[in-house]
Amino acid sequence: MKTTFIYCAVAAATAISITACGSGSDVADLGIGGSGVTSPSAFVSSGTISAIGSIFVNGVEYDTSSATFDIDGDPDGVEADLAIGMRVKVTGSVNADGITGNAESVAYDDELQGPVNEVSAPDIDGVNRSFKVFDTTVLINSTTTNFDVSPDITTTEPFDFSTIADKDHVEISGYYDSAGVLRATRVELESQAFNPGNDVIEIKGTITDLNNDRFSLSNISALTIDGSAAVLDDVPDNQLTNGLFVEVKGRCTDATCTELTASIIEAESGDFNEDDEVELEGIITAYVDDSSFRVNGFPVDASSATKEPLTMLLENDLLVEVEGTIINGTLVATSVKQEGGDIIVAALVASVEASANSFALEPVPGQSVTVNIDTSTEIEDEINETIENPAELLAALAPGDYLTIKGYDDGAGIVVANSVKLDEADKIVLQGVASDCSGDSASGSVTVLGISFPYDDSTSFEDQNEGAYADAVAFCAALTADSTIVKIVDESSDGVADEIEIEE
């Protein structure tokens, strides 16, 4: 099983001079909601666990020695129950350094648990594939989704992006996008052959068609739920009603799992209270404008927030980290940071500047892209499986190493990496906004991130639907300079593009 190690905080004693998660500002300026923190302050942080050993959430390392753990409804959980990729809620305090804190409580609740069906083939790049659990489409990513096997089962077979299969019984943590697709950050195998009468189902949704304790959920209309024998938890007046958002746990009563007998029905409440200072990671949905959108279903007003990068345009399905305060039931944001990004570079390292927290990648001989990393950059080491944080990466990197980075332009022409993977040398990839495309059908270049990547008459050109252009001239005519995202692939690493395509 491949595990992605993600490190989001660096102790003061380490060599790296990064000062704040995702920020070039001084540590003293980093605080909840963007205001300086001079002493520990109470706050709530909601996001995915990015590293274990204490826990790391939203770029902060939390001391959990005095914390309580609520794991999927069990208030007697322990830290060993937590894993990378779980979406958790941490309540506690953050220290003056902005990158360490103390957790009073940690709560984890999966988004969905049930049988896998309709597994798709990986996409053409081998990065994404999907499957369904009941009516919910789940998207998994070969780089960002973590896979694990429940300690309650024994198997010698691998469980990962490549091997997930129909009838696997899985628990999923992640974020819903604007189309209702669950983008998984973690998938845990509960059993390899779903047993409807034995395996526990966990689903969430709004009660509809209630009739004598039998009902459906609005997002899973094909499943009928019998709640007559269920324990009701936090249900107002101990009475089920249409329109109530709940989590249901139970078991199916038929082989096709169209009927479910509920053992627990819990009313889901909001994650935050009035005046809470909050760090919230998630996907933007219901976007109207910067003053009205949701992150993980929670209302956000970012009309006065600073943005990182400064050029970021908020929109549906953008993965962000929002900081601010709960005022009248809305998270009034003081800062919004982009997570993820459209830039991809896979190339050999040309040089390393550890003191500047940067390195240069050389997609084309003699032309390089400078990449900055910070304490929130995810690190994956496929070579030694020992490098787990940015400090270790910078200390170990040498010219000739092969890296794949994903990130964004900070608005000042600097590429900031959200993730870095150290791997065996492979094809050259350069993806970003094209600034120029010039030449004729026989030769020319496409410029991305300041790299003028040559093409020749053997290069193939494709649109965003993988349709072929007649030649380079037709391709260049289809581009809008400084707007169109282009992906360039050099399979043989000879400095001439084999394929150039427009990305969505």
C-alpha positions as CSV (number, residue, x, y, z in Angstrom):
1,M,0.0,0.0,0.0
2,K,1.3,3.4,-0.9
3,T,1.0,6.1,1.8
4,T,1.3,9.8,0.9
5,F,3.2,11.6,3.7
6,I,2.0,15.2,4.1
7,Y,3.9,17.6,6.4
8,C,2.3,21.0,7.3
9,A,4.5,22.4,10.1
10,V,8.2,22.6,10.8
11,A,9.6,22.8,14.3
12,A,11.7,25.8,15.1
13,A,14.8,23.7,15.4
14,T,14.7,22.5,11.8
15,A,16.9,24.0,9.1
16,I,14.1,25.2,6.9
17,S,13.4,28.9,7.3
18,I,9.7,28.8,6.2
19,T,7.8,31.0,8.5
20,A,4.1,30.3,8.0
21,C,1.8,27.8,6.3
22,G,1.1,29.1,2.8
23,S,2.3,32.6,3.6
24,G,5.4,34.6,3.0
25,S,4.7,36.8,6.1
26,D,6.6,36.6,9.3
27,V,5.4,34.1,11.9
28,A,4.3,36.8,14.3
29,D,1.8,38.0,11.7
30,L,0.1,34.6,11.3
31,G,-3.0,34.1,13.4
32,I,-6.5,32.9,13.2
33,G,-8.4,35.2,10.9
34,G,-5.1,36.9,9.9
35,S,-4.7,38.9,13.1
36,G,-1.5,38.6,15.0
37,V,-1.4,36.0,17.8
38,T,0.5,37.0,20.9
39,S,-0.8,34.3,23.2
40,P,-2.7,31.1,22.7
41,S,-6.2,31.7,21.4
42,A,-9.3,29.5,21.4
43,F,-10.3,28.3,17.9
44,V,-11.8,25.4,15.9
45,S,-9.9,23.9,12.9
46,S,-11.7,21.7,10.4
47,G,-9.7,19.9,7.7
48,T,-7.9,16.7,6.7
49,I,-5.1,15.2,8.8
50,S,-2.0,15.6,6.8
51,A,0.5,13.9,9.1
52,I,0.6,11.8,12.2
53,G,2.9,12.0,15.2
54,S,0.8,14.4,17.2
55,I,-1.6,15.5,14.4
56,F,-1.2,18.1,11.6
57,V,-4.4,19.9,10.4
58,N,-4.4,23.0,8.2
59,G,-0.7,23.6,8.6
60,V,-0.7,23.4,12.4
61,E,0.9,20.7,14.6
62,Y,-1.4,19.9,17.5
63,D,-0.2,18.5,20.8
64,T,-2.9,15.9,21.6
65,S,-1.5,14.6,24.9
66,S,-4.4,16.0,26.8
67,A,-7.1,15.7,24.1
68,T,-10.2,13.6,24.0
69,F,-11.1,11.7,20.8
70,D,-14.6,11.2,19.4
71,I,-14.2,8.7,16.5
72,D,-17.3,8.1,14.4
73,G,-19.6,8.6,17.4
74,D,-17.4,6.8,19.9
75,P,-16.4,9.3,22.6
76,D,-13.8,6.9,24.0
77,G,-11.7,6.9,20.9
78,V,-7.9,7.1,21.0
79,E,-5.3,8.9,18.8
80,A,-4.3,5.6,17.3
81,D,-7.7,5.5,15.6
82,L,-6.8,8.6,13.5
83,A,-5.1,8.4,10.0
84,I,-3.9,10.6,7.2
85,G,-6.7,11.8,5.0
86,M,-9.4,11.8,7.7
87,R,-11.4,15.0,7.8
88,V,-11.5,16.1,11.5
89,K,-12.6,18.9,13.7
90,V,-10.0,20.1,16.2
91,T,-11.0,22.3,19.1
92,G,-8.2,23.9,21.2
93,S,-5.7,26.7,20.9
94,V,-2.9,27.9,18.6
95,N,0.4,29.2,19.9
96,A,2.1,32.5,19.1
97,D,4.3,30.8,16.4
98,G,1.2,30.1,14.3
99,I,2.3,26.5,13.5
100,T,1.9,24.7,16.8
101,G,-1.1,24.4,19.1
102,N,-2.8,22.3,21.7
103,A,-5.9,20.2,21.0
104,E,-8.6,19.8,23.6
105,S,-10.7,17.6,21.5
106,V,-10.5,15.9,18.1
107,A,-13.7,14.6,16.4
108,Y,-13.8,12.4,13.3
109,D,-16.9,11.4,11.3
110,D,-16.8,9.7,7.9
111,E,-18.9,11.0,5.1
112,L,-20.1,7.7,3.7
113,Q,-19.8,4.0,4.3
114,G,-21.2,1.3,2.0
115,P,-20.6,-1.0,-1.0
116,V,-18.7,0.1,-4.1
117,N,-20.3,-0.3,-7.5
118,E,-19.8,1.1,-11.0
119,V,-16.0,1.5,-10.7
120,S,-14.7,3.5,-13.7
121,A,-11.4,3.0,-15.5
122,P,-8.7,5.6,-14.7
123,D,-8.8,8.7,-16.9
124,I,-6.3,9.1,-19.8
125,D,-3.6,10.5,-17.4
126,G,-4.1,7.7,-14.8
127,V,-4.9,10.3,-12.2
128,N,-8.7,10.2,-11.5
129,R,-11.3,7.5,-11.5
130,S,-14.8,7.2,-9.9
131,F,-17.2,4.8,-8.4
132,K,-20.6,4.9,-6.7
133,V,-21.8,4.1,-3.2
134,F,-25.6,4.0,-3.5
135,D,-26.4,7.1,-5.5
136,T,-23.3,9.1,-4.5
137,T,-20.5,9.4,-7.0
138,V,-17.1,9.3,-5.4
139,L,-14.0,10.7,-7.1
140,I,-10.5,9.3,-6.2
141,N,-7.1,10.6,-7.1
142,S,-3.9,8.6,-7.5
143,T,-1.9,11.4,-5.8
144,T,-4.2,13.0,-3.2
145,T,-6.4,10.2,-2.0
146,N,-5.1,8.0,0.8
147,F,-6.0,4.3,0.9
148,D,-6.0,2.1,4.0
149,V,-7.3,-1.2,5.3
150,S,-9.3,-1.5,8.4
151,P,-7.4,-3.1,11.3
152,D,-10.5,-5.3,11.9
153,I,-9.9,-7.3,8.7
154,T,-7.0,-9.4,7.4
155,T,-6.0,-9.3,3.8
156,T,-2.8,-9.9,1.9
157,E,-4.1,-8.2,-1.3
158,P,-3.2,-4.6,-1.9
159,F,-6.0,-2.0,-1.6
160,D,-5.3,1.3,-3.5
161,F,-6.3,3.4,-6.5
162,S,-5.6,0.6,-8.9
163,T,-7.2,-2.3,-7.1
164,I,-10.5,-0.9,-5.7
165,A,-13.3,-3.0,-7.1
166,D,-17.1,-3.5,-7.1
167,K,-18.5,-5.0,-3.9
168,D,-15.6,-3.6,-1.8
169,H,-17.2,-2.3,1.5
170,V,-15.5,1.1,2.2
171,E,-15.5,4.1,4.5
172,I,-14.9,7.4,2.9
173,S,-13.7,10.8,4.1
174,G,-13.7,13.8,1.9
175,Y,-15.4,16.9,0.5
176,Y,-18.5,17.3,-1.7
177,D,-18.3,19.6,-4.7
178,S,-21.0,21.7,-6.4
179,A,-22.3,18.7,-8.4
180,G,-22.7,16.5,-5.3
181,V,-19.6,14.4,-6.1
182,L,-17.7,13.3,-3.0
183,R,-14.0,14.0,-3.6
184,A,-12.3,11.4,-1.4
185,T,-9.3,12.3,0.8
186,R,-9.3,8.8,2.3
187,V,-10.8,5.5,1.5
188,E,-10.6,2.6,4.0
189,L,-11.5,-1.0,3.1
190,E,-13.9,-2.5,5.6
191,S,-14.4,-5.8,3.8
192,Q,-13.7,-7.2,0.4
193,A,-17.1,-8.8,-0.2
194,F,-20.0,-6.7,1.0
195,N,-22.4,-8.7,3.2
196,P,-25.7,-6.8,3.2
197,G,-27.0,-8.5,6.4
198,N,-23.7,-8.0,8.4
199,D,-21.8,-5.0,7.2
200,V,-22.7,-1.6,8.6
201,I,-24.0,1.2,6.3
202,E,-23.5,4.8,7.2
203,I,-25.2,7.5,5.1
204,K,-26.1,11.1,5.5
205,G,-29.0,13.1,4.0
206,T,-32.3,14.9,4.5
207,I,-35.3,12.9,5.6
208,T,-38.0,12.8,2.9
209,D,-41.3,10.8,2.4
210,L,-41.6,10.0,6.1
211,N,-44.3,7.5,6.9
212,N,-44.6,5.8,10.3
213,D,-40.8,5.8,10.9
214,R,-40.1,4.7,7.4
215,F,-38.4,7.2,5.1
216,S,-35.9,7.9,2.4
217,L,-33.0,10.4,2.2
218,S,-33.2,13.1,-0.5
219,N,-29.9,12.1,-2.0
220,I,-30.5,8.3,-1.9
221,S,-34.1,7.9,-3.1
222,A,-33.8,4.2,-4.0
223,L,-33.1,3.2,-0.4
224,T,-36.0,2.8,2.1
225,I,-35.0,3.2,5.7
226,D,-36.9,1.6,8.7
227,G,-36.2,3.8,11.7
228,S,-38.8,2.2,14.1
229,A,-36.1,0.4,16.2
230,A,-33.4,3.0,15.9
231,V,-31.8,5.0,18.8
232,L,-32.4,8.7,18.1
233,D,-29.5,10.9,18.9
234,D,-29.8,14.7,19.1
235,V,-33.1,14.5,17.3
236,P,-35.3,17.5,18.3
237,D,-38.2,16.3,20.5
238,N,-37.0,12.8,19.8
239,Q,-39.2,12.9,16.7
240,L,-38.2,12.3,13.1
241,T,-39.5,14.9,10.7
242,N,-39.2,15.6,7.0
243,G,-36.5,18.0,6.2
244,L,-34.2,17.0,9.1
245,F,-30.6,16.3,8.1
246,V,-29.4,13.1,9.7
247,E,-26.7,10.4,9.7
248,V,-28.2,6.9,9.6
249,K,-26.3,3.7,10.7
250,G,-27.8,0.3,10.1
251,R,-27.8,-2.9,8.0
252,C,-29.5,-3.9,4.8
253,T,-32.3,-6.5,4.9
254,D,-32.1,-7.6,1.3
255,A,-29.4,-8.8,-1.0
256,T,-29.7,-5.8,-3.3
257,C,-29.6,-3.3,-0.4
258,T,-32.8,-1.4,-1.2
259,E,-34.1,-1.7,2.4
260,L,-32.1,-0.7,5.5
261,T,-32.9,-1.2,9.2
262,A,-31.5,1.7,11.1
263,S,-29.8,1.1,14.5
264,I,-28.9,4.8,15.1
265,I,-30.3,8.0,13.6
266,E,-28.4,11.1,14.6
267,A,-29.4,14.7,13.7
268,E,-26.4,16.5,12.3
269,S,-25.7,19.9,13.7
270,G,-23.4,22.7,12.6
271,D,-19.6,22.4,13.3
272,F,-19.2,25.9,14.8
273,N,-20.7,28.2,17.4
274,E,-21.1,31.9,17.5
275,D,-17.8,33.9,17.9
276,D,-15.7,30.8,17.2
277,E,-12.4,31.6,15.5
278,V,-12.2,29.1,12.7
279,E,-9.9,27.6,10.1
280,L,-12.0,25.7,7.6
281,E,-10.7,23.6,4.6
282,G,-13.0,22.5,1.9
283,I,-14.6,23.0,-1.5
284,I,-16.6,26.1,-2.5
285,T,-20.2,25.5,-3.4
286,A,-23.3,27.6,-3.9
287,Y,-21.1,30.6,-5.0
288,V,-23.1,33.8,-5.7
289,D,-20.3,36.3,-5.1
290,D,-17.4,36.8,-2.6
291,S,-19.9,37.7,0.1
292,S,-22.1,34.6,-0.3
293,F,-20.9,31.0,-0.8
294,R,-20.4,27.9,1.2
295,V,-17.4,25.7,2.2
296,N,-18.4,22.2,3.2
297,G,-22.0,23.5,3.4
298,F,-21.1,26.3,5.8
299,P,-22.0,29.9,4.8
300,V,-18.9,32.1,4.2
301,D,-18.6,35.9,3.6
302,A,-15.1,36.6,2.1
303,S,-15.9,40.1,0.8
304,S,-13.2,41.7,3.0
305,A,-10.8,38.8,3.0
306,T,-7.2,38.8,1.8
307,K,-6.5,36.2,-0.9
308,E,-3.6,34.0,-1.5
309,P,-2.7,34.1,-4.3
310,L,-3.8,37.7,-4.8
311,T,-5.1,36.9,-8.3
312,M,-7.3,34.1,-7.1
313,L,-10.9,34.2,-8.3
314,L,-13.4,32.5,-6.0
315,E,-15.7,30.1,-7.7
316,N,-17.5,26.8,-7.3
317,D,-15.4,23.7,-6.8
318,L,-12.2,25.6,-5.8
319,L,-10.4,23.9,-2.8
320,V,-9.6,26.5,-0.2
321,E,-8.7,27.1,3.4
322,V,-10.7,29.9,5.0
323,E,-9.9,31.7,8.2
324,G,-12.2,34.0,10.2
325,T,-14.8,34.3,12.9
326,I,-18.4,33.1,13.2
327,I,-20.7,36.1,13.2
328,N,-24.5,35.6,13.0
329,G,-24.0,32.0,11.8
330,T,-21.7,32.9,9.0
331,L,-17.9,32.5,8.8
332,V,-16.7,36.1,8.1
333,A,-13.4,35.4,6.5
334,T,-10.2,37.5,6.9
335,S,-8.2,35.3,4.6
336,V,-8.8,32.7,1.9
337,K,-5.9,30.5,0.6
338,Q,-6.1,28.4,-2.5
339,E,-5.4,24.7,-2.1
340,G,-4.5,22.7,-5.2
341,G,-3.9,24.5,-8.4
342,D,-3.7,24.1,-12.2
343,I,0.1,24.1,-12.5
344,I,1.9,20.8,-13.0
345,V,5.6,20.4,-13.7
346,A,7.4,17.0,-13.9
347,A,11.1,17.4,-14.7
348,L,14.7,17.1,-13.4
349,V,16.0,19.4,-10.7
350,A,18.5,22.0,-12.1
351,S,19.4,23.7,-8.8
352,V,18.4,23.9,-5.1
353,E,18.3,27.1,-3.0
354,A,17.5,25.7,0.5
355,S,17.9,29.2,2.1
356,A,15.1,30.5,-0.2
357,N,12.9,27.4,0.3
358,S,13.0,26.9,-3.5
359,F,14.4,24.8,-6.3
360,A,14.5,25.0,-10.1
361,L,13.1,22.4,-12.5
362,E,14.3,22.2,-16.1
363,P,11.6,21.0,-18.5
364,V,13.7,22.1,-21.5
365,P,17.5,22.2,-21.5
366,G,18.6,25.6,-20.5
367,Q,15.2,26.8,-19.4
368,S,14.0,26.4,-15.8
369,V,11.0,27.1,-13.6
370,T,11.6,28.2,-10.0
371,V,9.3,26.5,-7.5
372,N,8.8,27.7,-3.9
373,I,7.6,25.4,-1.1
374,D,6.3,26.2,2.4
375,T,5.2,24.3,5.5
376,S,1.9,23.4,3.9
377,T,3.5,21.7,0.9
378,E,2.6,18.0,0.8
379,I,5.7,15.7,0.3
380,E,5.7,12.2,-1.2
381,D,8.9,10.2,-1.4
382,E,8.6,7.3,-3.8
383,I,12.4,6.7,-3.9
384,N,13.5,6.1,-0.3
385,E,10.1,6.5,1.5
386,T,11.9,8.4,4.2
387,I,11.4,12.1,3.3
388,E,8.3,13.3,5.1
389,N,8.6,17.1,5.2
390,P,9.8,20.2,3.3
391,A,12.9,20.6,5.4
392,E,14.0,17.0,4.7
393,L,13.3,17.4,1.0
394,L,15.4,20.6,0.6
395,A,18.2,19.0,2.5
396,A,18.2,15.9,0.3
397,L,17.5,17.4,-3.1
398,A,20.3,17.4,-5.7
399,P,20.5,18.4,-9.4
400,G,19.3,15.5,-11.5
401,D,16.5,14.4,-9.1
402,Y,13.1,13.9,-10.7
403,L,10.2,15.7,-9.2
404,T,6.5,16.2,-10.0
405,I,5.0,19.3,-8.5
406,K,1.4,20.6,-8.4
407,G,0.6,24.2,-7.4
408,Y,-0.4,27.7,-8.5
409,D,1.0,31.0,-9.6
410,D,1.1,33.4,-6.6
411,G,0.3,36.4,-8.9
412,A,3.8,37.6,-8.9
413,G,5.1,35.0,-11.3
414,I,6.3,32.6,-8.6
415,V,5.1,28.9,-8.7
416,V,4.0,27.8,-5.2
417,A,3.9,24.0,-4.8
418,N,1.0,22.4,-2.9
419,S,2.5,19.0,-3.4
420,V,5.9,17.6,-4.4
421,K,6.6,13.9,-5.4
422,L,10.2,12.5,-5.6
423,D,10.2,9.6,-8.0
424,E,12.2,7.7,-10.6
425,A,12.8,9.8,-13.8
426,D,10.0,9.7,-16.3
427,K,8.4,11.8,-19.0
428,I,8.6,15.6,-18.9
429,V,5.3,17.4,-18.2
430,L,4.6,21.1,-18.2
431,Q,1.1,22.4,-17.5
432,G,-0.1,26.0,-17.0
433,V,-1.5,29.1,-18.7
434,A,0.0,29.6,-22.2
435,S,1.4,33.1,-22.8
436,D,2.4,32.5,-26.4
437,C,2.1,30.1,-29.3
438,S,4.1,30.8,-32.5
439,G,5.5,29.0,-35.5
440,D,4.2,27.1,-38.5
441,S,3.0,23.5,-39.0
442,A,6.6,22.2,-39.1
443,S,8.1,23.9,-36.1
444,G,7.6,26.5,-33.4
445,S,7.1,26.7,-29.7
446,V,4.4,27.1,-27.0
447,T,5.3,29.2,-24.0
448,V,4.1,28.1,-20.5
449,L,5.5,29.4,-17.2
450,G,8.1,31.3,-19.2
451,I,9.3,28.1,-20.9
452,S,9.3,28.2,-24.7
453,F,8.7,24.5,-25.4
454,P,9.6,23.5,-29.0
455,Y,7.4,21.4,-31.2
456,D,8.0,19.8,-34.6
457,D,5.9,18.1,-37.3
458,S,5.7,14.9,-35.2
459,T,3.9,16.7,-32.3
460,S,0.2,15.9,-31.8
461,F,-2.2,18.7,-30.8
462,E,-5.5,18.1,-29.0
463,D,-8.4,20.0,-27.6
464,Q,-9.9,19.6,-24.2
465,N,-12.0,16.7,-25.4
466,E,-9.0,14.9,-26.9
467,G,-10.0,15.8,-30.4
468,A,-7.1,16.3,-32.8
469,Y,-6.2,19.7,-34.4
470,A,-5.0,19.5,-38.0
471,D,-1.7,21.1,-37.2
472,A,0.1,23.6,-34.9
473,V,-1.4,26.6,-36.7
474,A,-4.9,25.5,-35.9
475,F,-4.0,24.8,-32.3
476,C,-2.4,28.2,-31.8
477,A,-5.4,29.8,-33.3
478,A,-7.6,28.1,-30.7
479,L,-5.6,29.5,-27.7
480,T,-6.3,32.7,-25.8
481,A,-3.0,34.1,-24.6
482,D,-2.7,34.4,-20.7
483,S,-6.0,32.5,-20.3
484,T,-5.9,29.0,-21.9
485,I,-4.4,26.2,-19.8
486,V,-2.2,23.9,-21.8
487,K,-0.5,20.6,-21.0
488,I,2.8,19.7,-22.7
489,V,4.2,16.2,-22.6
490,D,7.7,15.1,-23.7
491,E,7.7,11.3,-23.5
492,S,11.3,10.9,-24.6
493,S,12.7,13.9,-22.6
494,D,14.5,15.1,-25.7
495,G,13.4,18.7,-25.4
496,V,10.7,18.5,-28.1
497,A,7.0,18.1,-27.2
498,D,5.4,14.9,-28.2
499,E,1.9,16.0,-27.3
500,I,0.3,19.4,-26.5
501,E,-3.3,19.7,-25.4
502,I,-5.8,22.2,-24.1
503,E,-7.0,21.4,-20.6
504,E,-10.4,22.3,-19.2
